[in-house]
Amino acid sequence: AGFVSNFGIYISEMAVQARTYWALCQPFVILKDDQMYVQSDNGTIYDDDMNIIHDFNSNADDLEKIRIGMLPTWLCGTLYSKTGAPIRGVILQSVICSILIVFDFSFLLQATVLINCITWCIELCSFL
């Protein structure tokens, strides 16, 4: 039972991370009426459930467009046409997991603490 539940958690986390990588590859996030939408390279707009929005009014006054585009589009910014799954994001997350599984937990914990401390120092310096 433990194996099955851990596998289910792994699959759900894989889906979430793949969608996150896909969203980080998109050029814009749009905030409108307290809702967040993602605009892809070809102009398609998705809501937070990955449904395509066809009747989106992009000329509204309460529209705020935020540029993201943190990752290159070729990396994992495309969706598989049949299912709508970010297949390159799944591959990227699988590669990351297969690399991290080689390391010991204590090493990963120390590396995470080090990265968090460096990030905290950079954030602190940015406000000075």
WOWORA-V395612 format. One record per residue. RES is the residue in one letter. PSI is psi in degrees with one decimal (* if undefined). Layout:
[[RES | PSI] [RES | PSI]]
//
This chain:
[[A | -37.0] [G | -38.6] [F | -43.3] [V | -42.3] [S | -38.2] [N | -37.5] [F | -39.8] [G | -40.9] [I | -40.6] [Y | -44.1] [I | -42.3] [S | -38.2] [E | -35.9] [M | -42.3] [A | -41.4] [V | -45.7] [Q | -38.5] [A | -41.2] [R | -35.7] [T | -45.1] [Y | -39.5] [W | -44.9] [A | -34.8] [L | -17.5] [C | -11.9] [Q | 149.3] [P | -33.3] [F | 147.5] [V | 134.5] [I | 128.2] [L | 123.1] [K | 127.0] [D | 45.5] [D | 26.2] [Q | 149.4] [M | 133.6] [Y | 152.4] [V | 129.2] [Q | 125.9] [S | 178.1] [D | -35.9] [N | 7.2] [G | -3.1] [T | 137.9] [I | 129.8] [Y | 144.7] [D | -172.2] [D | -8.2] [D | 12.3] [M | 24.5] [N | 140.6] [I | 130.5] [I | 115.8] [H | -35.7] [D | 53.9] [F | 125.6] [N | 101.5] [S | 1.5] [N | 12.7] [A | 154.4] [D | -30.8] [D | 27.2] [L | 131.2] [E | 122.7] [K | 123.2] [I | 125.7] [R | 128.9] [I | -86.0] [G | 46.0] [M | -28.6] [L | 152.5] [P | 146.4] [T | -34.5] [W | -22.3] [L | -56.7] [C | 35.6] [G | 9.6] [T | 153.9] [L | 146.8] [Y | 128.2] [S | -33.1] [K | -40.1] [T | -16.1] [G | 13.5] [A | 141.4] [P | 82.8] [I | -37.2] [R | -31.4] [G | -38.1] [V | -42.0] [I | -43.5] [L | -44.4] [Q | -36.4] [S | -41.0] [V | -43.6] [I | -44.3] [C | -39.4] [S | -26.7] [I | -42.9] [L | -24.2] [I | -17.6] [V | -30.4] [F | 156.1] [D | 152.5] [F | -39.3] [S | -36.9] [F | -43.8] [L | -37.5] [L | -43.6] [Q | -40.1] [A | -39.1] [T | -43.0] [V | -41.4] [L | -46.1] [I | -40.7] [N | -38.6] [C | -41.9] [I | -42.6] [T | -42.2] [W | -42.0] [C | -40.4] [I | -41.7] [E | -42.0] [L | -43.5] [C | -30.2] [S | -23.3] [F | -4.0] [L | *]]
//
